[in-house]
Amino acid sequence: MDPLLIMQLLIAAVAGTLIYTVIGIAPGTDETAVLAPVTLVLVLTGLSPIIILTFFISAIVAKKLTDSIPVAVAGIPGGVMAAPMVEHALVLKKHNRADLAIRKMASGSVIGTLISVPLSLLLAQQLLPFADIVKTYANPLFFFGAIFLALMSKERFVSLLAILPFALLIQGLRELYWATGVVPEGQTVFTSFFLGITIGPVLLTLFELFNTDKRTTIKKHQTKEVKLRYQQHVETLDPFKILSKEELTWSTLSSVFGSLLFILSPVGITILLGEVISSRVKDPVRKASLAISSMDALTNAAYIAGTLIPLIALGVPLSPVAIGPGGALFNAPPVFNEAYNMHHALSMPEFIIATLIGATVAIVITYFIIVKYAEAICYVVFKYVPHEALLALFIGLVVLLSFMDGGLLNVFGVGLVAIVAGYFHRLGMNYGVQFMVLYAAPWLISLF
């Protein structure tokens, strides 16, 4: 391979690693909301697909390595996937073992990455012969995927009942755009609707602030004080030594399950398997350590497998991760669409090279930094990187891309999608169901 291209891949991996190391530590940064817009911008700029994939893989690994740090030191999840670990991390913090929690979670993430990368590549190879069959039935599969994820969610009835109304909203707006000439007939507005869903909960909360009655009833808090304790001296950086044999075994098994069950919701399987694994242990510290290490391994594996397997084998985003954070790798008009996306643009050796460089750079940089300097990094991010600034940046990107997709009318259309999606999300309809409906909407509405 061209040495210049290798250098570009290394630069992309370092950039993705450093950016998402900081973003991962910032509390409350949802994976989809912070990964999807940036990936989409990179795709639309016309960068080489292999460079984009390298950036994306490094970003995933770095984000998943770091979003558990605020959980360990402050009891605040860095992202949705870190939320199931809060209870166990607080147990370790209560026993003055926050430094142990950081090392255990980071080591679990490394194990998840090391297991899932080769396993995902192998599974993708095995699925390649069935790609045409799967793509033929992709639209019905998206619909049944929405039903399946709805049934798995806590508020299953809300999720099921919201599928058709949400599909009507999506397809109704598209028909409106065609009828008014905002976009040419047959040209599907997808990207901006996708981003509208990602910012839905945030935009709904902001929109509610304009309601006087709602605003006056909101409980106001004083500035939250977060106390950080410097961690003890780190004797080893080797994740295989940081984890006990029991933790290493269960982290490995969790990584395998996370890779095999890539089509399911990562949050759902993380909560389910994490609790099953740790439920038989009585000692609180040992139980919490086992839970967080295996959970972090599983989330990393689920994210990597959920991206690589559909991307390499199918070319259609048949997993919550591929539809959410990785959506722009499959569908980002006018660069990528269902007929031509990263699945068609890259060969198997290119997928392997991009994945290995992205994952390796992220592990080498992020893992060793956070294990040694987690509290110092947290101090800088908590003090100098406002959460609101990050949210404003991503909302600004969504507005820009919405205007590019369909002019001023589409900016308000995306706002409508975001508010409805945010309300449904608040009622219990998770991102996975909403993204599946976004893909299935044309086929579903055509049945009537």
Buried (B, 14 or more C-beta within 10 A) or exposed (E): EEEEBEEBBBBBBBBBBBBBBBBBBBBBBBBBBBBBBBBBBBBBEEBBBBBBBBBBBBBBBBBBBBBBBBBBBBBBBBBBBBBBBBBBBBBBBEEEBBBBBBBBBBBBBBBBBBBBBEBBBEBBEEBEEEBEEBBEEBBEBBBEBBBBBBEBBEBBEBBBBBBBEBBBBBBEBBEEBBEEEBBEEEBBBBBBBBBBBBBBBBBBEBBBEEEEEEEEEEEEEEEEEBEBEEBEEBEEBEBEEBBBEBBBBBBBBBBBBBBBBBBBBBBBBBBBBBBEBBEEBEEEBBBBBBBBBBBBBBBBBBBBBBBBBBBBBBBBBBBBBBBBBBBBBBBBBEBBEBEEBBBEBBEEEBBBBBBBBBBBBBBEBBBEBBBBBBBBBBBEBBEEBEBEEBBEEBBEBBBBBBBEBBBEBBBEBBBEBBBBBBBBBBEBBBBBBBBBBBBBBBBBBEEE
